[in-house]
Amino acid sequence: MAFTLFSRTRPTFEPPAVEPEPWPETGETWTPEGVTVVERYATQVGAVVLVFSTDDQSYHHVIACLGCHYTQSTDPDKRYSGGLTLTDAGRIANAHATSCRALPRDIPARPDDDAAREQLRTWVRGMHRRDEDVRLYLRDFNLDRLILQRTNAWIETELQRLADDEPTVLRAGRSEYSGYPEFLVLRQPGN
């Protein structure tokens, strides 16, 4: 009789399996606006190293560590590097990930349009030279895409707006060969 009072039965149903959500702090699922994340590597302590390309420049890859602020858009092992191919970017990102001991940091917050616009204008104003004009390409902003988190179209629009607002700083036009927008940071002899 005592055995029947204290007998235990196992439940006949299994609780549903719950898949844990990926941690957004590690950048596992984070894809900022304006870039296409192609590969992710994990550092020794869990920070993520991203390999990404910008909207229409898939042949120019960028490496960005979300732990130590390391960024790279050219191959340091080559004398001339017009941009990182995916193979070279993967090799460099993997080498960085195996040696980086930085802790994961928070994912950069997406700035509002006014803050991103002011940051872009600050960068352009800082590119001027005293003795020559400087040709500006959209790929010149590749290393800073995680700060801006904007598309090429947004950057082009804002550069055009800056050229309209400050024609002594920036000139905008179209390439006669490709038809793509061209920007020229004008020299500032007095600065």
Secondary structure as UniProt FT lines:
FT   HELIX           2..5
FT   HELIX           24..26
FT   TURN            33..34
FT   STRAND          35..42
FT   TURN            44..45
FT   STRAND          48..54
FT   TURN            55..56
FT   STRAND          57..65
FT   TURN            66..68
FT   STRAND          71..72
FT   TURN            76..77
FT   HELIX           86..99
FT   HELIX           113..125
FT   TURN            126..127
FT   STRAND          134..136
FT   HELIX           138..144
FT   HELIX           145..148
FT   HELIX           152..165
FT   TURN            167..169
FT   STRAND          170..174
FT   TURN            176..178
FT   STRAND          181..185
FT   TURN            189..190
//
